[in-house]
Amino acid sequence: MKSEDYFALTSRQQLTMLVAMHVRNSMEEFHGEHLDDKQMKELNQIIRQAIFDALGLVDLKSNSF
């Protein structure tokens, strides 16, 4: 991703990307031992969506006060 593409994202999308990258990097050893690339790609998508949804809930909660 180019830097201008990153900065075109919403703040929630940016935070999702950064957290998902950290999770993915932290799982690299597990990936090598237990998951093939296709499985890891699918898991990354699931994790990224879950992070995005959770951040949306946090935002919703913080705006409800």
Helices and strands as residue ranges (DSSP letters): H 3-8, H 11-26, H 28-34, H 37-62
